[in-house]
Amino acid sequence: MQVTTGTVVGGKVIVEGVSLVEGSVVAVLSREPEEPFTLSAEDEDELLAAMAEIERGEFVSADALLESLRKYG
């Protein structure tokens, strides 16, 4: 897994300097035009760890989360 940045050009995200395999599934976080987006090394490690948990199926479904909110709200 890797974290990189890109720019939207013609409605597509252009990532320079990183080779992505055709058909790769990616997650895109978007910010407001004048809002900086930076991650410290620790934040990046935490984000990658969380993404790995999701890939292993270690997450709460939206339905379970909503049910929990209704119960303990």
Residue pairs with C-beta under 8 A, 6 or more apart in sequence:
1 48
1 51
1 52
2 18
3 39
3 44
3 47
3 48
4 15
4 17
4 18
5 15
5 37
6 13
6 14
6 15
6 16
7 13
7 14
8 14
13 26
13 28
20 26
27 51
29 37
31 37
39 47
53 59
60 68
